[in-house]
Each structure stands twice: as C-alpha cells, then as structure tokens.
C-alpha cells in the first residue's frame, strides 16, 4: 500500500512540473508594440520648396536731385516729379531671405527749371532704365501681412535731354509690405530711396537721386 502511495505522489509531481514549465517560457514572437513603434524612423522634416513671386508696380518718384558735371563745372538742381514702372521676380531661398531681379523704367526725370521744348520730349530723352538685383528679408505675420526690407544694386542707363547718355551703378533701399488679397494674389507697397552713380565720361556725368514709392500687385506660385 505504501508503494502505491509513493507511486501516485511521484506521478502527480511529475505531471505538475510538466504543466508548469510552458507557462514560464519566454516568448519568441515579434517585439511588443511599444518597441516596434520606437524603432520606426522619424518623420521627414525637410523644409518646403522655395516660394516664387512676381509683381508689377507703379513708381512715383519725388523730391529728386539731379546733378550734372561738364567742362569742370558741377551743378545740382531739383528734379521734376517722375514716374516709372517696375517688375519684380523673387524667390524665398532660406527662411525669410529672398533673391530676385527687378528691372524698371523711369520717364520725365528732368530738372524742374528746364523749358518745355521739342528737344526735351523726343523719344530717347529724359528716360532711365535700371536693371536691379533684389536682396530682401521678409517677416510674415500670419493672417495679417508680410513686411520686408530690401537692397537693390544694379546698372542704370539715362538718356538725359540736355546731355549725352550716362551709364553706371544705381542703388535702391526700401521697406514695405505685402497684403494678401487671395491665397496667391497680393498687393504690395514700398517706400525707399534711389541713388545714382552714372557717368557720361571720366570727366562728366548726369545722375539723379529720388525718394521712390512702389504700389503694385503680384502673384505667388
């Protein structure tokens, strides 16, 4: 009888151990969801593509000073009110920094005291063409406006009525803003100053400085 009891006890102990071992085995499947999520690559954080914009503006030019030098004599006089038109094409290249070109044409940039004669109104006189490089920094207030400051160096050609053609450097400084009309269309305004360094020859020049305003519209794409 005692041997039967020992045999039954041994059988029960062996069966219990066999059932308990699988419950404590380590899993060999896929890692838990938290570990799998941690191993996923980070989301792409590349900056957006540069945003291009093109605008056309009317350029009133006031408070001008026209300086000329000929035969060793230098004369400075007030300039008449001048008008112009400008085209600007720019791209956002890094954050708020913008680079572009801004050609413009200005007419009636004459001395106030000049008489109105036929020679002063011929085609090719009192005209100015500027090809400018636009460097600007823009700061956007979402839903309100975009404000900017710009510097535009360039090359200028003047066809003055009383003298020969003057060519040379020109510099434009300005501050302004852009107001959205739609998602793509905007109105722009700017106030600045334009300084000319044109020359006719090594001993003569005809150049002008103006307070300038730009009023225009543009589109982004």
Secondary structure as UniProt FT lines:
FT   HELIX           2..21
FT   HELIX           22..24
FT   HELIX           33..38
FT   STRAND          52..70
FT   TURN            71..72
FT   STRAND          73..79
FT   STRAND          82..94
FT   TURN            95..96
FT   STRAND          97..101
FT   STRAND          104..107
FT   TURN            112..113
FT   HELIX           118..121
FT   TURN            123..124
FT   STRAND          127..141
FT   TURN            142..144
FT   STRAND          145..159
FT   TURN            161..162
FT   STRAND          166..180
FT   STRAND          185..199
FT   STRAND          205..220
//
